[in-house]
Amino acid sequence: MQVSTKALVVSKLRYKESDLIVKCYTAKFGIKSYLIKNALKSRKGKFKPAYFQPLTMVHIEAEHKQNRSLHFLKDVKIHNKFESIHTNIIKSTMAMFLAEVLSIVLREEEENAPLFNFLEAAFIWFNEHKLDTNYHYIFLIELTKYLGFYPDISQIKSSYFNLEDGKFYNQKIGKYCVDGENLIDFKILLGIKFDVNKSVMLKPRHKQEFLNMIILYFKLHLPGFYQPKSMLVLSQVFN
């Protein structure tokens, strides 16, 4: 089946000597993987590796075949290469981490317009605005809306947040309850939009602990979710 769709590049993996396997989140078909022949041979390859930087927005023409895990591209055009994301060292490190998260959590091979639109708008904003070192926290919290486990904020004034069921309580329930500094920052970040000028100054020593809390929240709600390897690089950059 010949298809045409906008797509967000999520990951790329070298295959054999000169090929690439590229995973994309497409607007019309959800997550799809493509085998790019000779991508690493500058003269022979029709599609250059630069087209497939993670978090690049492209428009693709492809051949999709049923019951196949790998499909083939017919044509690709860069729709938005998000220049500042790939040239600013801190932004690019955050982008590497977020791309790895998306590679883990995006699994459905079907259209999800609200999720795709969120991803596109979120990365356009990230590219066009000055660096916000809280961006990846806000992005992950907002992402939970589209993955089905956004926190229940009806009791947000309570003293504890249970990561396991995503609810606030006035007493500690279970072994995954959050309080103290983590809870204060979590409440502030909840509901913040990318275009709202509301800063949260997380202490350097606290950043990794807070990110670990969010990653644990994902682990508890998404079977098969694991800690992204790029978290190590992210912590080194911020510390």
SULTAQUI-V434711 format. One record per pair of residues at least 6 apart in sequence whose ideal C-beta (glycine too) atoms are under 7 Angstrom apart, sorted by the first residue. I is the first residue (numbers start at 1). J is the second residue. Records with the same first field share a line. If there is no record, write none. Layout:
BEGIN
I = J  J
END
This chain:
BEGIN
1 = 64
2 = 63
3 = 28  29  62  64
4 = 61
5 = 26  27  28  29  60
6 = 27  57  59  79
7 = 24  25  26  27  58  60
8 = 24  25  55  57  119  120
9 = 22  24  52  53  54  55  56  58
10 = 23  24  25  54  99  102  103  106
11 = 23  54  99  103
12 = 20  22  52  54
13 = 20  21
14 = 20
15 = 21  35
18 = 38  39  40  41
19 = 35  36  37  38  39
20 = 36  39  40  49  52
21 = 33  35  70
22 = 33  34  36  52
23 = 31  33  103
24 = 32  34
25 = 31  102  106  116  119
26 = 32
27 = 116
28 = 111
29 = 64  109  111
30 = 108  109  110  111  112
31 = 106  107  108  109
32 = 71  109
33 = 69  70  71
34 = 62  70  71  72  73
35 = 70  72
36 = 47  73
38 = 44  45
39 = 45  47  49
40 = 49
47 = 73  76
51 = 58  76  78
53 = 86
54 = 95  96  99
55 = 82  85  95  99  123
56 = 78  81  82
57 = 79  80  120
58 = 76  77  78  79
59 = 77  79
60 = 73  75  76
61 = 74  75
62 = 71  72  73  74
63 = 71  72  74
64 = 71
65 = 71
80 = 124
82 = 123  127
83 = 127
84 = 91  127
85 = 91  92  95  123  126  127
86 = 92
88 = 131
90 = 131  237
91 = 126  131
93 = 233  234  237
94 = 135  136  234
96 = 230  233
97 = 136  228  230  231  234
98 = 136  139
100 = 228  229  230
101 = 140  228
104 = 225  226  228
105 = 147  222  225
114 = 146
115 = 146
118 = 146
122 = 139  194
125 = 194  195
126 = 135
134 = 189  200  202
137 = 189  210  214
138 = 189  192  194
140 = 214
141 = 189  190
144 = 150
147 = 222
149 = 166  221
151 = 161  166  190
152 = 166  167
153 = 190
155 = 167  168
156 = 168  187
158 = 168  169  170
159 = 170  179
160 = 168  169  171  172  177  178  179
161 = 168  177  178  183  186
162 = 169  173  174  176  177
163 = 176  178  216  217  220
164 = 174  176  220
176 = 220
178 = 186  213
181 = 206
182 = 209  210  213
185 = 200  202  210
188 = 200
189 = 200
192 = 198
202 = 210
204 = 238  239
207 = 238
208 = 235
211 = 231
215 = 227
218 = 225
219 = 225
END
